Each structure stands twice: as structure tokens, then as C-alpha cells.
């Protein structure tokens, strides 16, 4: 009976492990597929993105567009006829059909001739050459529209990245973002480390209440504090300055930093701390020589979170720095590059990967400490 029961428990445990692994794989897949799609889209041009999904990037795509024929200034006379000619195909595209009306954009096949008003005739050949003929001289200042449906081969380009990287002001915006992000990551870590040590290992009245307040601040939206904090900055002269945004990010990041570091430090071996006190070490010496080195995984975990948050921030930077070119951060510069309508999807995709290049480097450099720091802080507490 005991053996059977043990086998049953082992079977359920194995099934649970498989379920957890499958769920984790599904979550990874759900996150990876959109990212892969965004990466592929960043190398496609505007026409391809509009006409087909990213999963068809390796296949030829059908595209519909219209081009304008030449104007009266382009006509030439051939005997009694007036002729306007040209080509409607983009490079390497194959013509499938064409038309002269948006209601019937595919009314004609390559090589066919369309009879137009006033005795005019239009012929579009398979290679895209068109020939518009009229018995009378053309007078229109604007050429007629020719609708074409083409089969375009797959095209990948780096022009989207070149446009983003070489855009005016991007280099200055990158330096501004670094100027904001690095101090806004280091300052809250320094303050939170001291506060977390005091809340974890020093006895003083009101310690439990402070911990409760910090936990409560974790759920307070930062948007609630933007207007009061901006008024305070205006009163003391910190608005539109780097010092002001450093302090703002520090205030917004401290609750999570203190909570994370405090939970980690509480789990450190008590014997080491007590032995150091017996040997005559001061609280600062214990913090600097023992607690701080042992807490590096938690410090690295918060550094990743804070760096990613500040680097990708747009709201706080807009409120406390404004949109001037001298202080504009990367997110603001890329938003301006997209324009007011934001319809340049290829630029949006390329901008996304340009903006996450540095955060990805930071994450992979410190990711080995991330899980250790988070798990240790979550399972040990006091």
C-alpha cells in the first residue's frame, strides 16, 4: 500500500512538472511570437507591411496601388495622335492586372486596351509600360490615375534603421536618455539599500508601520503624484532640469526598491550579523562589508527593473523635462519621428528595436542575478 501510494504521489508530481513546463513554454511562445513579428516588420518597407502580414515576409506578396500617368507637358505628337507613355511597375514587380477606376482596379489584364472618354485609349503591357493615346492634345495639368495590382518579390531592407539612427536629434536624445537613466538608477539603489538594512536589522519604534506604508505605496499610481510634484518643482526651481527628473524617478522607484531589498536582507544568516556585532563592528561596517556584498543579487534585480523603466519612460520625461531638443529623451525623439498621425509602421518597428538595444544589453548582463534576487526576497521574510 505504501509503495503504491508513493508511486501515485510520484506520478502526480511528474504530471505537475510537465504541466508547469508546458505552461512556461506557452508563455515564452506568446511573448516571442509578437517580438519576432515586430523584428521582421522592422526590415520590411511600408508597402509590404500594408499589404501582407509579417509571416509572409519570405513570400511574394500581392500589392495594389495607383500611379499617375504623365501630364500634358509630357505628351508627344505622333502623326495625328498625341501620346503619353511611361511605366507603372516598381522594380522587380510583376503586373497581374490594372484598371482606370477605384471601383474596378483589376478590370484589365496586361496587354489589353481600355477605351476612355473623348476617343482616348490606354494600353498597359506586361512589363508595366503604358501608352495613353488621344486624337486631340491633352490639356490636363494632372495625370490620370492608373490602378495596378502587382506581385512583388520579398524584400528586406535596412533603410528603416538607417532612417531612425540618422534622424536629426537622435544622437542628442540618446545622450540625454543616458544622462537621465544612469543617475535615476543609482540614486534609488543607494538610498534604498540603507533604508532596507535599517528596516531589516535595526530595532526602532514604528518600524512595522514604515514597512506597511512602503507596501501601500507600491500600489499607488505615479500619475496621482505628477501634478503635485510638478508644482513643488516649479516652486523650488527644479522644473525642466535633470536634478528634478532624477529626484522624481527616485521617489517613484524607492517603494519597490526598499521592499525588494528589505525582504532579501531579512533572509541573510542572522549568525553572521550577530557575530560581527560581538566583534565590535558598527552598523555601517556590517552594512558595507557584509550585508551589501551578500545582497548583490537583489541590487542587480532592482537595477534591471529601474533601468528598463526609466529608459522606456515617456510620461515622466515629458512632464519634468519638456519636449525641447536640448533635453528630449529617446522616446520623445522617436515619437516625434513618427509624426502626428503615427502611420509609419516600418519606422515604428525599427524604432522599437533601436530603443531596446541598450536595455537588452543591461538585462543579459545582469539576468543571472535576477531570479536569485527575486526568489530569495519572496520566500524569506520576517
Secondary structure, DSSP 8 states (H G I E B T S, - for coil): -HHHHHHHHHHHHHHHHHHHHHHHHHHHHHHHHHHHHHHHHTTS-HHHHHHS-GGGTTS-EEEEEEEE---GGG-EEETTEEEEEEE---TTEEEEEEESBTTBTT-B-TT-EEE-GGG-EEEE-TTSEEEEEESS----SS--EEEEEEEE-----SHHHHHHHTSTTHHHHHHHHHHHHHHHHHHHHHHHHHHHHHHHH---TTHHHHHHHHHHHTTS-THHHHHHHHHHHHHHT-TTSHHHHHHHHHHHHHHHHHHHHHHHHHTS-HHHHHHHHHTT--HHHHIIIIIHHHTHHHHHHHHHHHHHHHHT--HHHHHHH-S-TTT--HHHHHHHHHTTT---HHHHHHHHHHHTHHHHHHHHHHHHHHHHHHHHHHH---
